[in-house]
């Protein structure tokens, strides 16, 4: 229990076939740094999930030029696809969200040599890695036969501590910064005259304050009112919390599932709203 089992070759569709009968599930893409792939493989050891989760990694090859054309540097990115129980999604992502990961939508499209229907995926990515609107791939993520990492329910085996999660975030920024620096032109060595000028103290003249009128002040944006369904979701979550429910357990509560399904059908970003309310609590 709690271990990450490795299946040498399997697809998300094959390994999770029939699991939906035990409760609703979801699939997400995780876009991290390639240097942290090992940490992401063992991410399941740092969270206490209640249903088995499966993930596969993909390393782009033939589609690399097309991915680069979309503005994503495949050389620094790690492409991971995860099938997880809906009730465990918050538990799975919370450690990474606390490190700055954000959620967005990305369109998975077939590359030049591939043939499958376009797919829209929820993608969690570190803010240091820009997410394009679409990512061309050689296969549909659901049918990629790869080494799969199966995380079974159980206690937390690895603490998401400073030596784990903070290093994860720091190495992402370090690797991306290094890549950017390698692309910059070499900086010329300053001449002796320039060095001398740098060390001469500059005498700044006091600046006159610039008068501003009320018309110069930028307008304050009025907060967008919540829709009736968003207000209902907020009320349901508040009532469940008041009744003693933990935030990590609310997503599997029948009352929340009922209102969240109606909200999702109406176009509400259910997960984004849930995260905002969690942070406010």
Wavefront OBJ file of the C-alpha trace (Angstrom):
o trace
v 0.000 0.000 0.000
v 1.242 3.467 -0.861
v 3.923 2.175 -3.203
v 4.355 3.262 -6.818
v 4.161 0.129 -8.968
v 5.865 0.156 -12.383
v 4.174 -1.520 -15.341
v 6.676 -1.929 -18.154
v 4.170 -1.194 -20.932
v 0.601 -0.012 -20.662
v -1.833 2.697 -21.746
v -4.179 4.818 -19.656
v -7.158 3.254 -21.435
v -5.985 -0.316 -20.804
v -4.890 0.103 -17.203
v -8.019 1.965 -16.051
v -10.612 0.031 -18.041
v -13.762 -0.364 -15.934
v -12.525 1.753 -13.026
v -15.248 4.356 -13.566
v -17.720 1.985 -11.894
v -16.017 2.758 -8.574
v -16.508 6.505 -8.928
v -15.919 9.404 -11.345
v -12.390 9.814 -12.657
v -10.552 12.523 -14.577
v -7.427 12.833 -16.708
v -4.955 15.682 -16.553
v -1.688 16.668 -18.175
v 1.219 17.709 -15.955
v 3.905 19.859 -17.570
v 6.983 19.999 -15.377
v 10.736 20.161 -15.889
v 12.554 17.215 -17.431
v 15.151 17.356 -14.654
v 12.369 16.625 -12.150
v 10.900 13.640 -13.961
v 12.085 11.245 -11.251
v 10.390 13.332 -8.559
v 7.172 13.443 -10.576
v 7.288 9.669 -11.080
v 7.263 9.207 -7.328
v 4.820 12.039 -6.646
v 2.230 9.471 -5.551
v 4.357 8.680 -2.499
v 3.854 12.225 -1.208
v 0.030 12.242 -1.258
v -2.598 10.169 0.553
v -5.004 9.233 -2.219
v -7.948 6.859 -1.760
v -8.140 5.351 -5.267
v -5.402 4.032 -7.543
v -3.891 6.566 -9.961
v -1.969 5.860 -13.174
v 0.478 8.063 -15.071
v 2.594 7.760 -18.216
v 5.343 10.003 -19.577
v 5.922 10.964 -23.195
v 9.184 12.185 -24.720
v 8.499 13.941 -28.030
v 10.581 12.852 -30.996
v 9.144 13.226 -34.508
v 6.833 16.036 -33.373
v 9.585 18.155 -31.806
v 9.722 20.829 -34.564
v 5.942 21.279 -34.401
v 6.018 21.653 -30.607
v 8.806 24.230 -30.872
v 6.757 26.102 -33.473
v 4.029 26.478 -30.820
v 6.538 28.190 -28.504
v 7.250 25.291 -26.124
v 10.831 24.126 -25.566
v 10.489 20.331 -25.438
v 14.096 19.979 -24.264
v 13.304 21.340 -20.786
v 9.771 20.022 -20.389
v 8.411 16.759 -19.020
v 5.112 15.571 -20.509
v 3.089 13.483 -18.048
v -0.495 12.244 -18.387
v -2.387 11.154 -15.273
v -5.643 9.272 -14.682
v -6.859 9.948 -11.136
v -10.119 9.673 -9.211
v -12.025 12.947 -9.193
v -12.142 12.798 -5.398
v -8.319 12.542 -5.283
v -7.558 15.355 -7.715
v -7.200 17.976 -4.977
v -4.944 15.695 -2.913
v -2.792 14.910 -5.965
v -2.266 18.511 -7.040
v -2.261 20.484 -3.766
v 1.504 20.069 -3.040
v 2.350 21.370 -6.517
v -0.233 24.161 -6.460
v 1.360 25.416 -3.251
v 4.629 25.642 -5.229
v 3.065 27.858 -7.894
v 1.704 25.358 -10.407
v -1.385 26.660 -12.212
v -4.231 25.111 -14.165
v -5.131 25.880 -17.773
v -6.694 24.190 -20.778
v -4.563 22.876 -23.639
v -5.610 21.333 -26.930
v -3.825 18.108 -27.885
v -3.732 17.866 -31.680
v -2.242 15.212 -33.998
v 1.179 15.971 -35.411
v 1.860 15.793 -39.139
v 2.302 11.998 -39.166
v -0.506 11.200 -36.685
v -4.249 10.720 -36.951
v -6.626 11.129 -34.002
v -9.335 13.537 -32.937
v -8.325 16.794 -31.217
v -8.579 16.510 -27.433
v -8.954 19.204 -24.763
v -6.997 18.469 -21.574
v -6.792 20.215 -18.245
v -3.081 20.949 -17.789
v -1.242 21.809 -14.568
v 2.093 23.448 -15.233
v 4.784 25.365 -13.417
v 4.533 29.107 -14.196
v 8.151 29.106 -15.396
v 7.066 26.887 -18.305
v 4.754 28.761 -20.685
v 1.796 26.701 -21.866
v 0.818 27.070 -25.544
v -2.777 26.902 -26.734
v -2.139 23.566 -28.439
v 0.460 20.785 -28.369
v 0.988 18.498 -31.401
v 1.654 14.876 -30.421
v 2.345 11.697 -32.373
v -0.310 9.727 -30.419
v -3.386 10.302 -28.343
v -2.288 10.411 -24.665
v -4.905 7.790 -23.752
v -3.411 5.191 -26.128
v 0.320 5.797 -25.589
v 1.930 2.447 -24.671
v 4.618 3.507 -22.210
v 6.147 2.516 -18.902
v 3.301 3.292 -16.504
v 3.513 4.370 -12.870
v 0.623 3.011 -10.818
v 0.141 4.633 -7.411
v -1.895 2.554 -4.966
v -3.837 4.073 -2.048
v -1.994 4.204 1.213
v -0.225 6.421 3.729
v 2.229 9.120 2.725
v 5.642 7.478 2.354
v 7.701 10.516 1.294
v 7.074 13.871 2.935
v 6.764 16.772 0.492
v 9.386 18.672 2.472
v 11.877 21.428 1.678
v 14.294 18.840 0.305
v 11.649 17.601 -2.116
v 9.043 20.151 -3.200
v 11.180 23.282 -2.856
v 14.014 21.628 -4.770
v 11.466 20.622 -7.397
v 10.402 24.220 -7.963
v 13.952 25.608 -7.682
v 15.399 23.202 -10.230
v 12.664 24.123 -12.714
v 13.564 27.783 -12.521
v 17.294 27.032 -12.578
v 17.093 24.817 -15.645
v 14.898 27.227 -17.593
v 17.082 30.211 -16.648
v 20.195 28.360 -17.770
v 18.579 27.542 -21.099
v 17.669 31.200 -21.642
v 21.164 32.366 -20.742
v 22.719 30.006 -23.294
v 20.649 31.637 -26.031
v 21.773 35.177 -25.167
v 24.689 36.865 -26.962
v 27.975 37.192 -25.135
v 28.327 40.427 -23.176
v 31.306 42.593 -24.235
v 33.910 43.446 -21.620
v 33.551 47.129 -20.660
v 36.408 49.495 -21.550
v 38.550 51.175 -18.819
v 36.681 54.428 -19.459
v 33.363 52.671 -18.873
v 34.660 51.061 -15.674
v 35.820 54.465 -14.442
v 32.470 55.998 -15.232
v 30.706 53.218 -13.317
v 32.626 54.089 -10.132
v 32.131 57.829 -10.322
v 29.360 58.924 -7.968
v 26.355 60.357 -9.701
v 24.768 63.476 -8.292
v 21.043 63.251 -8.679
v 19.040 66.391 -8.833
v 15.889 66.368 -6.771
v 12.927 65.629 -8.967
v 9.786 67.662 -8.844
v 6.679 65.710 -7.923
v 4.348 65.205 -10.844
v 0.884 66.477 -9.949
v -1.910 64.015 -10.649
v -5.547 64.808 -11.038
v -8.427 62.474 -10.400
v -8.684 61.954 -14.154
v -5.100 60.592 -14.249
v -5.842 57.809 -11.771
v -6.525 54.411 -13.356
v -10.100 53.187 -12.941
v -10.681 50.519 -10.311
v -12.059 47.394 -11.901
v -15.338 46.328 -10.386
v -15.340 42.697 -9.164
v -17.290 40.343 -11.386
v -20.393 39.041 -9.620
v -20.675 35.286 -9.181
v -23.278 33.415 -11.156
v -26.130 31.700 -9.249
v -24.423 28.327 -9.717
v -21.097 29.654 -8.412
v -22.881 31.105 -5.391
v -24.605 27.769 -4.826
v -21.275 25.944 -5.014
v -19.724 28.343 -2.511
v -22.693 27.864 -0.158
v -22.510 24.058 -0.430
v -18.777 24.056 0.342
v -19.296 26.421 3.293
v -22.058 24.225 4.706
v -19.978 21.063 4.342
v -16.978 22.705 6.014
v -19.214 23.936 8.817
v -20.485 20.386 9.182
v -16.970 19.090 9.789
v -15.960 17.986 6.283
v -12.300 18.344 5.344
v -11.574 20.275 2.127
v -9.858 17.202 0.694
v -13.024 15.123 1.166
v -15.591 17.621 -0.111
v -15.123 16.815 -3.812
v -16.443 13.274 -3.280
v -19.450 14.352 -1.206
v -22.734 13.652 -3.084
v -24.024 17.159 -2.427
v -20.917 18.744 -3.962
v -20.829 16.310 -6.894
v -24.435 17.158 -7.778
v -23.924 20.942 -7.860
v -20.462 20.713 -9.474
v -21.821 18.624 -12.364
v -24.504 21.233 -13.043
v -21.923 24.012 -12.783
v -19.462 22.266 -15.126
v -22.241 21.756 -17.682
v -22.904 25.506 -17.537
v -19.246 26.309 -18.249
v -18.109 27.093 -14.695
v -14.428 26.371 -13.919
v -15.287 24.045 -11.030
v -11.728 23.070 -10.134
v -10.408 26.636 -10.314
v -13.235 27.859 -8.095
v -12.672 25.006 -5.620
v -8.972 25.918 -5.339
v -9.822 29.607 -4.765
v -12.283 28.731 -1.999
v -9.718 26.353 -0.446
v -7.168 29.164 -0.329
v -9.723 31.526 1.229
v -10.630 29.005 3.951
l 1 2 3 4 5 6 7 8 9 10 11 12 13 14 15 16 17 18 19 20 21 22 23 24 25 26 27 28 29 30 31 32 33 34 35 36 37 38 39 40 41 42 43 44 45 46 47 48 49 50 51 52 53 54 55 56 57 58 59 60 61 62 63 64 65 66 67 68 69 70 71 72 73 74 75 76 77 78 79 80 81 82 83 84 85 86 87 88 89 90 91 92 93 94 95 96 97 98 99 100 101 102 103 104 105 106 107 108 109 110 111 112 113 114 115 116 117 118 119 120 121 122 123 124 125 126 127 128 129 130 131 132 133 134 135 136 137 138 139 140 141 142 143 144 145 146 147 148 149 150 151 152 153 154 155 156 157 158 159 160 161 162 163 164 165 166 167 168 169 170 171 172 173 174 175 176 177 178 179 180 181 182 183 184 185 186 187 188 189 190 191 192 193 194 195 196 197 198 199 200 201 202 203 204 205 206 207 208 209 210 211 212 213 214 215 216 217 218 219 220 221 222 223 224 225 226 227 228 229 230 231 232 233 234 235 236 237 238 239 240 241 242 243 244 245 246 247 248 249 250 251 252 253 254 255 256 257 258 259 260 261 262 263 264 265 266 267 268 269 270 271 272 273 274 275 276 277 278 279 280 281
